[in-house]
Amino acid sequence: MKPPKFHVGQAVVCVSPVAGLKKGTIYTVESLPFSRALGRVVIELAEFRPICGIAQTWSPERFAPVELLPDEALAQLLEETLEPVTA
């Protein structure tokens, strides 16, 4: 069995929306339980709570990892987009 491509706490972006998921929205991986019915690992998201005690899960293929910018790139992006405040 292949290891999961995501880990708990990781930010993921929806690339294939379905029932409640929005394309381009960033979510947080809550857990990665093994689904015996599907025979593979599925994703539970922190932004969705269980309904009637049943966790909502999605296929990992619906998500891609969020790439974080290095501090230098983030600082440069902010510098380019924000106007200085004059007192």
LINWOVEN-V621586 format. One record per residue. N is the residue number from 1. NEAR is the number of other ideal C-beta (glycine too) atoms within 8 Angstrom. Layout:
# LINWOVEN-V621586
N	NEAR
N	NEAR
This chain:
# LINWOVEN-V621586
1	3
2	3
3	4
4	8
5	5
6	11
7	7
8	7
9	5
10	10
11	9
12	14
13	12
14	13
15	7
16	8
17	7
18	7
19	3
20	5
21	11
22	6
23	8
24	5
25	8
26	7
27	13
28	11
29	15
30	7
31	7
32	12
33	9
34	7
35	10
36	5
37	4
38	6
39	5
40	7
41	9
42	13
43	14
44	13
45	11
46	8
47	5
48	7
49	3
50	7
51	6
52	4
53	4
54	6
55	7
56	10
57	8
58	11
59	6
60	11
61	5
62	12
63	14
64	6
65	10
66	9
67	4
68	5
69	7
70	6
71	6
72	6
73	8
74	9
75	8
76	8
77	9
78	8
79	7
80	6
81	5
82	6
83	3
84	4
85	4
86	3
87	2
